[in-house]
């Protein structure tokens, strides 16, 4: 193998590595989005006037 073959193999490996990275992140995004939605909804509920009144918190 000459130097050009090594460069080509390195580019192919880098491309495959990048593809795996993108696939992993894309697979994790729905879980992250769901978790953030749950947290945001809990914060919104905690800040409602009804919950403030029930927990004895004032503005």
Secondary structure, 3 states (H helix, E strand, C coil): CCHHHHHHHHHHHHHHHHHHHHHHHHHHHHHHHHHHHHHHHHHHHHCCHHHHHHHCCCC
